[in-house]
Amino acid sequence: MGSAVHTAGLQVELPGEAAMTTDRQGLLLAELVAFMTKDTPSVQHVLDLTGPHLREIAGLTAATVFELDSETGMMTATAQMGEAGRRDQMVAGKVFRTPAGGKPVVNGEQMAIRLRIGGQTVGVLLLTGGALAELRQETISTLALHFATTLQGLSAEKQRQFVTHSSATIRDLFEQGMTAGNVEAAAELLARSCATAFRTEHAGMHLIDAEGRIRYVHGVGFPEETRETVTDGLIGKLAADSPIWRAIAETGEPMLVGDASTAKSRSGGFIQRIGVKSFIAIPLMSGTGAVGIVVCGDSSGTRDWSVRDRILAQQLAVEGALIIDSARMRQASQQHMDELTRQAFHDSLTGLPNRKHLLDRAEQAVEIGYATGTNVALLLLDLNGFKQVNDTVGHHAGDVLLQLVGKRLQATVRHPDLVARLGGDEFAVMLTGDPDQHAAVTAGERVCERLREPFDIEGQEVRIGASVGVALYPEHATEFGALMRSADAAMYEAKRNGGGVRVSHASE
């Protein structure tokens, strides 16, 4: 990149006379025009081309090109030749005290030249040398124009890259965030997106509960054991105990810290435990206020965050708020649907599966039994003495008793066998895993034995029994409705005989 750099002017030999050198300043300007016409230079390339000429013309010993940030007014050295001086930036800044179209500022052996293009100041060229007065105004103006043009072009390219990068980041975050099924998943996605957006080594986030305590922590870019240490150190703590949290929660604005040692942070928090030396803290806001925070940063060194970084952080904060709220609504909707589904398939008093749930599961079990040639056993049971409990102790005690019976039944059978309440004091147990008649009867006897044990209801001892009817697929029926009728008939036979277990005699 760049053209060949010439360090000496053209020389012409005349008879009997010393060699004559062409106009060095004219040659410099000619080379600049040729260089800028066919190349896409960096500021350093332009400085490298002009430096040797300026050493010959003006005794140049050092030069610095400062780029001006129009948003903050800060100047950053973007190209350097020779050794920088401690007062360079201060001398360069003096040019802003003069009119925009005024002459360069000369301070001893230093000259500060304002770099303007299109009516806008884009930087300052600071030259240090012993013969700067030799520079013609035409040379100074042309140098200024070339450096300004280069700065403007590079600034436009930076802006284009920023827009492309930030747009891609926001788009990807939005597309993925709109599918996050819960708040935790959305926050984790946001943490990863922030680490990618700012190209940081680490990212961490946490969410708070309604009381302002940290309830969920996630980390990106550090080992699992470190994440566990951070999690253990933060879970249950008040978010407001963190100075960083307080600062961003109050303003709703991101915090950009180039040197973490200058910022107050929570003892034992993410910043300290990871050893982050520079970071960006982004609030996760919802309609009710701050619900969490994302912190991304580097542990390898400090970092100068730019105005563009702040703009992107603000965009991510806004996008994060939308994603968090959307995920919260989807999570609430899913929980509502889950609750409706649970109510549709479960008994409201005992929490056990209801008749509909039993029928759905039984149809599946019968299909599997048919395909694999295995048995399914159905136990229907009715409580003995339940009416007396209702009549003597009260209906409230009867409801409590039904709940306790449900718990005992669930504790009696193995997973994935199913316990269901069919209504009133009738329950069902479906045994899978190819049980034979002996196993089914043994399970029924175990149920009767457990239910004969006394129940404690509000300090009062209550005793009941059970009548259990057993039917097996395919021995007693090849269709589940018929299987239930067979088990029901066996249960009533057991009840007529005072309780216990009876096996169906029917075969359909």
Residue pairs with C-beta under 8 A, 6 or more apart in sequence:
1 39
1 40
1 41
1 42
1 45
2 35
2 39
2 41
2 45
2 48
2 49
3 31
3 34
3 35
3 38
3 39
3 49
5 31
5 48
5 49
5 52
6 27
6 31
7 52
7 53
7 56
8 56
9 21
9 22
9 23
9 24
9 27
10 21
10 22
10 27
11 19
11 20
11 21
11 22
12 19
12 20
12 22
13 19
14 20
24 53
24 56
24 57
25 53
25 57
25 135
25 136
25 138
25 139
27 53
28 50
28 53
28 54
28 57
28 139
29 138
29 139
29 142
31 49
31 53
32 46
32 49
32 50
32 142
32 143
32 146
35 41
35 45
35 46
35 49
36 46
36 146
36 149
36 150
39 45
40 153
41 49
41 150
42 79
42 150
42 154
43 65
43 67
43 78
43 79
43 147
43 150
43 151
43 154
44 78
44 79
44 80
46 79
46 146
46 147
46 150
47 63
47 65
47 79
47 80
47 81
47 147
48 81
50 63
50 143
51 60
51 63
51 81
54 60
54 63
54 127
54 129
54 135
55 61
55 129
57 131
57 134
57 135
57 139
58 127
58 129
58 130
58 131
58 132
58 133
58 134
58 135
59 129
59 130
59 131
59 132
60 81
60 82
60 127
60 128
60 129
60 132
61 82
61 83
61 109
61 128
61 129
61 130
62 81
62 82
62 83
62 84
62 85
62 127
62 128
62 129
63 80
63 81
63 82
63 125
63 126
63 127
63 128
64 77
64 79
64 80
64 81
64 84
64 88
64 92
64 125
64 126
65 77
65 78
65 79
65 80
65 115
65 123
65 124
65 125
65 126
65 147
65 151
66 75
66 76
66 77
66 78
66 89
66 92
66 123
66 124
66 125
66 126
67 75
67 76
67 77
67 78
67 122
67 123
67 151
67 155
68 74
68 75
68 121
68 122
68 123
68 124
69 75
69 76
69 306
69 307
70 120
70 122
71 307
72 307
75 89
75 92
75 93
75 123
75 124
76 304
77 84
77 88
77 89
78 123
78 151
82 128
85 91
85 110
85 128
88 110
88 126
88 128
91 105
91 107
91 110
91 112
91 126
92 112
92 124
92 126
93 124
94 105
94 107
94 112
95 104
95 105
95 112
95 113
95 114
95 124
96 114
96 121
97 105
98 105
98 114
100 114
100 116
100 121
102 114
104 111
104 112
104 113
104 114
104 140
105 111
105 112
106 112
106 132
109 128
109 129
109 130
109 132
110 126
110 127
110 128
110 132
111 126
111 127
111 129
111 132
111 135
112 124
112 125
112 126
113 124
113 125
113 126
113 127
113 140
113 143
113 144
114 121
114 124
114 144
115 121
115 122
115 123
115 124
115 125
115 144
115 147
115 148
115 151
116 122
116 144
116 148
117 145
117 148
117 149
117 151
117 152
118 152
122 148
122 151
122 152
122 155
123 147
123 148
123 151
125 143
125 144
125 147
158 308
159 308
162 308
162 312
165 197
166 197
166 308
166 311
166 312
166 315
169 193
169 196
169 197
169 312
169 316
170 315
170 316
170 319
172 193
173 189
173 190
173 193
173 316
173 319
173 323
174 319
174 322
174 323
176 189
177 186
177 189
177 190
177 319
177 322
177 323
177 326
177 327
178 323
178 326
180 186
180 189
180 323
180 326
180 327
180 330
181 327
181 330
181 331
181 334
182 327
182 330
182 331
182 334
183 207
183 291
183 324
183 327
183 328
183 331
184 207
184 216
184 218
185 327
186 323
186 324
186 326
186 327
187 205
187 207
187 216
187 218
187 284
187 292
187 294
187 324
188 205
188 218
189 323
190 205
190 284
190 294
190 316
190 320
190 323
190 324
191 203
191 204
191 205
191 218
191 219
191 220
191 294
191 296
192 203
192 220
193 316
194 200
194 203
194 280
194 282
194 294
194 296
194 316
195 201
195 202
195 203
195 220
195 221
195 296
197 312
197 316
198 280
198 296
198 309
198 312
198 313
200 221
200 279
200 280
200 296
200 297
200 298
201 221
201 297
201 298
201 299
201 300
202 219
202 220
202 221
202 222
202 274
202 276
202 296
202 297
202 298
202 299
203 219
203 220
203 221
203 294
203 295
203 296
203 297
204 217
204 218
204 219
204 220
204 230
204 270
204 274
204 294
204 295
204 296
205 217
205 218
205 219
205 284
205 292
205 293
205 294
205 295
206 214
206 216
206 217
206 218
206 234
206 239
206 292
206 293
207 214
207 215
207 216
207 284
207 291
207 292
208 214
208 215
208 239
208 290
208 291
208 292
209 215
212 238
212 239
212 240
213 236
213 237
213 238
213 239
214 234
214 235
214 236
214 237
214 238
214 239
215 235
215 236
216 292
217 227
217 230
217 231
217 234
217 235
218 227
219 226
219 227
219 230
219 231
219 270
220 296
222 274
226 273
226 274
229 273
230 269
230 270
230 273
230 274
233 268
233 269
233 273
234 268
234 269
234 270
237 266
239 245
239 249
239 290
239 293
240 246
240 249
241 266
242 265
242 266
242 269
243 263
243 264
243 265
243 266
244 255
244 263
244 264
244 265
244 266
244 269
244 271
244 281
244 293
244 295
245 266
245 290
245 293
247 255
247 281
248 254
248 255
248 281
248 282
248 283
248 290
248 293
249 283
249 289
249 290
249 293
252 283
252 285
252 290
252 317
253 283
253 314
253 317
254 280
254 281
254 282
254 283
254 310
254 313
254 314
254 316
254 317
255 263
255 280
255 281
256 280
256 305
256 309
256 310
256 313
257 263
257 278
257 279
257 280
257 281
257 297
257 305
258 278
258 302
258 303
258 304
258 305
259 277
259 278
259 302
260 271
260 276
260 277
260 278
260 279
260 297
260 302
261 277
263 271
265 271
265 272
266 272
270 276
270 295
271 279
271 295
271 297
274 297
274 299
275 299
276 295
276 297
276 298
276 299
277 297
277 298
277 299
277 300
277 301
277 302
277 303
278 297
278 298
278 301
278 302
278 303
278 305
279 295
279 296
279 297
279 298
280 295
280 296
280 297
280 305
280 309
280 313
281 293
281 294
281 295
282 293
282 294
282 295
282 296
282 313
282 316
282 317
282 320
283 290
283 292
283 293
283 317
284 290
284 291
284 292
284 293
284 294
284 317
284 320
284 321
284 324
285 291
285 317
285 320
285 321
285 324
286 321
286 324
286 325
286 328
287 325
291 324
292 324
294 316
294 320
297 303
344 356
345 353
345 354
345 356
345 357
345 360
346 352
346 353
346 354
346 357
347 353
347 354
347 406
347 420
347 421
349 399
349 402
349 403
349 421
350 402
350 403
350 405
350 406
350 421
351 403
351 406
352 406
352 409
352 410
352 419
352 420
352 421
352 427
353 361
353 418
353 419
353 420
353 421
354 420
354 421
354 422
355 420
355 422
355 423
357 418
357 420
358 418
358 420
358 422
358 428
358 430
359 480
361 418
361 430
362 376
362 378
362 430
362 480
362 483
363 480
365 376
365 430
365 432
365 473
366 376
366 473
366 479
366 480
366 483
368 374
368 432
369 375
369 376
369 473
369 474
370 474
374 433
374 434
375 434
375 435
375 436
375 472
375 473
375 474
375 475
376 430
376 431
376 432
376 435
376 472
376 473
376 483
377 430
377 431
377 435
377 439
377 440
377 443
377 470
377 471
377 472
377 473
378 428
378 429
378 430
378 431
378 470
378 471
378 472
378 473
378 480
378 483
378 484
378 487
379 428
379 429
379 430
379 431
379 440
379 443
379 444
379 447
379 468
379 469
379 470
379 487
380 422
380 426
380 427
380 428
380 468
380 469
380 484
380 487
380 488
380 490
380 491
381 426
381 427
381 428
381 429
381 444
381 447
381 466
381 467
381 468
381 469
381 491
382 425
382 426
382 466
382 467
382 491
382 495
383 405
383 425
383 426
383 427
383 451
383 464
383 465
383 466
384 464
384 465
384 466
384 467
384 495
384 498
384 499
385 463
385 464
385 465
386 398
386 401
386 425
386 464
389 397
389 398
389 401
389 462
389 464
390 397
390 398
393 457
393 460
393 462
397 457
397 458
397 460
397 462
400 457
400 458
401 455
401 457
401 462
401 464
402 421
402 425
404 455
404 457
405 427
405 451
405 455
405 464
406 419
406 421
406 427
408 450
408 451
409 419
409 427
409 429
409 447
409 450
410 419
411 450
412 443
412 446
412 447
412 450
413 419
413 429
413 431
413 443
416 432
417 429
417 430
417 431
417 432
417 433
418 428
418 429
418 430
418 432
419 427
419 428
419 429
420 427
420 428
420 429
420 430
421 427
421 428
422 428
428 487
429 443
429 447
431 439
431 440
431 443
435 443
435 472
436 472
437 470
437 472
437 475
437 503
440 470
440 472
440 503
441 470
441 501
441 503
444 468
444 470
444 501
445 500
445 501
447 466
447 468
448 465
448 466
448 468
448 499
448 500
448 501
451 464
451 465
451 466
452 463
452 464
452 465
452 466
454 461
454 462
454 463
455 461
455 462
455 463
455 464
456 462
465 499
466 499
467 491
467 492
467 494
467 495
467 499
467 500
467 502
468 491
468 494
468 500
468 501
468 502
469 486
469 487
469 488
469 489
469 490
469 491
469 492
469 493
469 494
469 501
469 502
469 503
469 504
470 487
470 490
470 501
470 502
470 503
470 504
471 477
471 483
471 484
471 486
471 487
471 490
471 503
471 504
471 506
472 483
472 504
473 480
473 483
475 507
476 483
476 486
476 504
476 506
476 507
476 508
477 483
477 485
477 486
477 506
477 507
477 508
478 508
479 508
482 506
482 508
485 506
486 504
486 506
486 508
487 504
489 504
489 506
490 502
490 503
490 504
490 505
491 502
493 502
494 500
494 501
494 502
